[in-house]
Amino acid sequence: MMTNDDHLLAFALKWMHWGGGSAGDILVEFGLTPTTYFQRLHDYLRSGAALTLPEHVAHQLDTLCINRKAQSGPRRDH
């Protein structure tokens, strides 16, 4: 049986070559904003899930999480 965290990872693996999935796909699949989805995925990867992946895949997902959180995070105008 797949856990919620496993579902996050499976979705990320499916969509990583296309930027991780659209905001709409993430909302429909998980009921989450992209920021929340990528934060949860990042936390899961950092908790040890990345150790089960090939190193280059873990690195790609880590980078994807960081970039997508930065894109959808609060913007500050100076």
PyMOL commands that place a pseudoatom at each C-alpha (Angstrom):
pseudoatom trace, name=CA, resn=MET, resi=1, chain=A, elem=C, hetatm=0, pos=[0.000, 0.000, 0.000]
pseudoatom trace, name=CA, resn=MET, resi=2, chain=A, elem=C, hetatm=0, pos=[1.329, 3.422, -0.985]
pseudoatom trace, name=CA, resn=THR, resi=3, chain=A, elem=C, hetatm=0, pos=[1.662, 6.047, 1.751]
pseudoatom trace, name=CA, resn=ASN, resi=4, chain=A, elem=C, hetatm=0, pos=[0.886, 9.720, 1.156]
pseudoatom trace, name=CA, resn=ASP, resi=5, chain=A, elem=C, hetatm=0, pos=[4.624, 10.426, 1.079]
pseudoatom trace, name=CA, resn=ASP, resi=6, chain=A, elem=C, hetatm=0, pos=[5.175, 7.651, -1.458]
pseudoatom trace, name=CA, resn=HIS, resi=7, chain=A, elem=C, hetatm=0, pos=[2.409, 9.214, -3.559]
pseudoatom trace, name=CA, resn=LEU, resi=8, chain=A, elem=C, hetatm=0, pos=[4.205, 12.584, -3.412]
pseudoatom trace, name=CA, resn=LEU, resi=9, chain=A, elem=C, hetatm=0, pos=[7.390, 10.911, -4.620]
pseudoatom trace, name=CA, resn=ALA, resi=10, chain=A, elem=C, hetatm=0, pos=[5.684, 8.898, -7.369]
pseudoatom trace, name=CA, resn=PHE, resi=11, chain=A, elem=C, hetatm=0, pos=[4.049, 12.064, -8.736]
pseudoatom trace, name=CA, resn=ALA, resi=12, chain=A, elem=C, hetatm=0, pos=[7.365, 13.921, -8.615]
pseudoatom trace, name=CA, resn=LEU, resi=13, chain=A, elem=C, hetatm=0, pos=[9.174, 11.135, -10.454]
pseudoatom trace, name=CA, resn=LYS, resi=14, chain=A, elem=C, hetatm=0, pos=[6.462, 11.060, -13.121]
pseudoatom trace, name=CA, resn=TRP, resi=15, chain=A, elem=C, hetatm=0, pos=[6.583, 14.822, -13.707]
pseudoatom trace, name=CA, resn=MET, resi=16, chain=A, elem=C, hetatm=0, pos=[10.187, 15.806, -12.895]
pseudoatom trace, name=CA, resn=HIS, resi=17, chain=A, elem=C, hetatm=0, pos=[11.265, 16.093, -16.537]
pseudoatom trace, name=CA, resn=TRP, resi=18, chain=A, elem=C, hetatm=0, pos=[8.448, 18.601, -17.133]
pseudoatom trace, name=CA, resn=GLY, resi=19, chain=A, elem=C, hetatm=0, pos=[9.069, 20.852, -14.160]
pseudoatom trace, name=CA, resn=GLY, resi=20, chain=A, elem=C, hetatm=0, pos=[7.276, 18.829, -11.503]
pseudoatom trace, name=CA, resn=GLY, resi=21, chain=A, elem=C, hetatm=0, pos=[3.666, 19.178, -12.613]
pseudoatom trace, name=CA, resn=SER, resi=22, chain=A, elem=C, hetatm=0, pos=[1.411, 22.169, -12.999]
pseudoatom trace, name=CA, resn=ALA, resi=23, chain=A, elem=C, hetatm=0, pos=[-0.222, 23.982, -10.105]
pseudoatom trace, name=CA, resn=GLY, resi=24, chain=A, elem=C, hetatm=0, pos=[-3.565, 22.639, -11.333]
pseudoatom trace, name=CA, resn=ASP, resi=25, chain=A, elem=C, hetatm=0, pos=[-2.343, 19.033, -11.459]
pseudoatom trace, name=CA, resn=ILE, resi=26, chain=A, elem=C, hetatm=0, pos=[-0.900, 19.340, -7.956]
pseudoatom trace, name=CA, resn=LEU, resi=27, chain=A, elem=C, hetatm=0, pos=[-4.126, 20.847, -6.630]
pseudoatom trace, name=CA, resn=VAL, resi=28, chain=A, elem=C, hetatm=0, pos=[-6.290, 18.126, -8.193]
pseudoatom trace, name=CA, resn=GLU, resi=29, chain=A, elem=C, hetatm=0, pos=[-3.986, 15.265, -7.156]
pseudoatom trace, name=CA, resn=PHE, resi=30, chain=A, elem=C, hetatm=0, pos=[-3.175, 16.378, -3.597]
pseudoatom trace, name=CA, resn=GLY, resi=31, chain=A, elem=C, hetatm=0, pos=[-5.386, 19.344, -2.709]
pseudoatom trace, name=CA, resn=LEU, resi=32, chain=A, elem=C, hetatm=0, pos=[-2.224, 21.364, -2.050]
pseudoatom trace, name=CA, resn=THR, resi=33, chain=A, elem=C, hetatm=0, pos=[-0.628, 24.515, -3.365]
pseudoatom trace, name=CA, resn=PRO, resi=34, chain=A, elem=C, hetatm=0, pos=[2.638, 23.944, -5.226]
pseudoatom trace, name=CA, resn=THR, resi=35, chain=A, elem=C, hetatm=0, pos=[4.578, 25.577, -2.379]
pseudoatom trace, name=CA, resn=THR, resi=36, chain=A, elem=C, hetatm=0, pos=[3.127, 23.152, 0.176]
pseudoatom trace, name=CA, resn=TYR, resi=37, chain=A, elem=C, hetatm=0, pos=[3.519, 20.151, -2.144]
pseudoatom trace, name=CA, resn=PHE, resi=38, chain=A, elem=C, hetatm=0, pos=[7.181, 20.878, -2.869]
pseudoatom trace, name=CA, resn=GLN, resi=39, chain=A, elem=C, hetatm=0, pos=[7.920, 21.586, 0.792]
pseudoatom trace, name=CA, resn=ARG, resi=40, chain=A, elem=C, hetatm=0, pos=[6.397, 18.240, 1.823]
pseudoatom trace, name=CA, resn=LEU, resi=41, chain=A, elem=C, hetatm=0, pos=[8.254, 16.445, -0.947]
pseudoatom trace, name=CA, resn=HIS, resi=42, chain=A, elem=C, hetatm=0, pos=[11.502, 18.137, 0.049]
pseudoatom trace, name=CA, resn=ASP, resi=43, chain=A, elem=C, hetatm=0, pos=[10.976, 17.174, 3.702]
pseudoatom trace, name=CA, resn=TYR, resi=44, chain=A, elem=C, hetatm=0, pos=[10.282, 13.569, 2.663]
pseudoatom trace, name=CA, resn=LEU, resi=45, chain=A, elem=C, hetatm=0, pos=[13.417, 13.423, 0.537]
pseudoatom trace, name=CA, resn=ARG, resi=46, chain=A, elem=C, hetatm=0, pos=[15.491, 14.863, 3.391]
pseudoatom trace, name=CA, resn=SER, resi=47, chain=A, elem=C, hetatm=0, pos=[14.022, 12.333, 5.831]
pseudoatom trace, name=CA, resn=GLY, resi=48, chain=A, elem=C, hetatm=0, pos=[15.779, 9.507, 4.012]
pseudoatom trace, name=CA, resn=ALA, resi=49, chain=A, elem=C, hetatm=0, pos=[13.628, 8.736, 0.984]
pseudoatom trace, name=CA, resn=ALA, resi=50, chain=A, elem=C, hetatm=0, pos=[16.337, 10.136, -1.285]
pseudoatom trace, name=CA, resn=LEU, resi=51, chain=A, elem=C, hetatm=0, pos=[18.637, 7.321, -0.173]
pseudoatom trace, name=CA, resn=THR, resi=52, chain=A, elem=C, hetatm=0, pos=[16.421, 4.849, -2.050]
pseudoatom trace, name=CA, resn=LEU, resi=53, chain=A, elem=C, hetatm=0, pos=[16.869, 6.750, -5.332]
pseudoatom trace, name=CA, resn=PRO, resi=54, chain=A, elem=C, hetatm=0, pos=[19.801, 6.906, -7.712]
pseudoatom trace, name=CA, resn=GLU, resi=55, chain=A, elem=C, hetatm=0, pos=[21.986, 9.850, -6.668]
pseudoatom trace, name=CA, resn=HIS, resi=56, chain=A, elem=C, hetatm=0, pos=[21.360, 11.862, -9.846]
pseudoatom trace, name=CA, resn=VAL, resi=57, chain=A, elem=C, hetatm=0, pos=[17.581, 11.465, -9.484]
pseudoatom trace, name=CA, resn=ALA, resi=58, chain=A, elem=C, hetatm=0, pos=[17.672, 12.528, -5.834]
pseudoatom trace, name=CA, resn=HIS, resi=59, chain=A, elem=C, hetatm=0, pos=[19.718, 15.581, -6.825]
pseudoatom trace, name=CA, resn=GLN, resi=60, chain=A, elem=C, hetatm=0, pos=[17.277, 16.480, -9.633]
pseudoatom trace, name=CA, resn=LEU, resi=61, chain=A, elem=C, hetatm=0, pos=[14.316, 16.234, -7.275]
pseudoatom trace, name=CA, resn=ASP, resi=62, chain=A, elem=C, hetatm=0, pos=[16.086, 18.258, -4.589]
pseudoatom trace, name=CA, resn=THR, resi=63, chain=A, elem=C, hetatm=0, pos=[16.854, 20.998, -7.128]
pseudoatom trace, name=CA, resn=LEU, resi=64, chain=A, elem=C, hetatm=0, pos=[13.300, 20.865, -8.467]
pseudoatom trace, name=CA, resn=CYS, resi=65, chain=A, elem=C, hetatm=0, pos=[11.857, 21.339, -4.974]
pseudoatom trace, name=CA, resn=ILE, resi=66, chain=A, elem=C, hetatm=0, pos=[14.124, 24.280, -4.239]
pseudoatom trace, name=CA, resn=ASN, resi=67, chain=A, elem=C, hetatm=0, pos=[13.378, 25.978, -7.559]
pseudoatom trace, name=CA, resn=ARG, resi=68, chain=A, elem=C, hetatm=0, pos=[9.621, 25.466, -7.432]
pseudoatom trace, name=CA, resn=LYS, resi=69, chain=A, elem=C, hetatm=0, pos=[9.379, 26.691, -3.838]
pseudoatom trace, name=CA, resn=ALA, resi=70, chain=A, elem=C, hetatm=0, pos=[11.338, 29.804, -4.833]
pseudoatom trace, name=CA, resn=GLN, resi=71, chain=A, elem=C, hetatm=0, pos=[9.066, 30.404, -7.853]
pseudoatom trace, name=CA, resn=SER, resi=72, chain=A, elem=C, hetatm=0, pos=[5.836, 30.155, -5.942]
pseudoatom trace, name=CA, resn=GLY, resi=73, chain=A, elem=C, hetatm=0, pos=[6.986, 31.670, -2.664]
pseudoatom trace, name=CA, resn=PRO, resi=74, chain=A, elem=C, hetatm=0, pos=[6.189, 35.202, -1.548]
pseudoatom trace, name=CA, resn=ARG, resi=75, chain=A, elem=C, hetatm=0, pos=[7.718, 37.856, -3.737]
pseudoatom trace, name=CA, resn=ARG, resi=76, chain=A, elem=C, hetatm=0, pos=[9.310, 40.913, -2.195]
pseudoatom trace, name=CA, resn=ASP, resi=77, chain=A, elem=C, hetatm=0, pos=[9.736, 44.103, -4.145]
pseudoatom trace, name=CA, resn=HIS, resi=78, chain=A, elem=C, hetatm=0, pos=[12.472, 46.394, -2.890]
for i in range(1, 78): cmd.bond("trace and resi %d" % i, "trace and resi %d" % (i + 1))
show_as sticks, trace
zoom trace
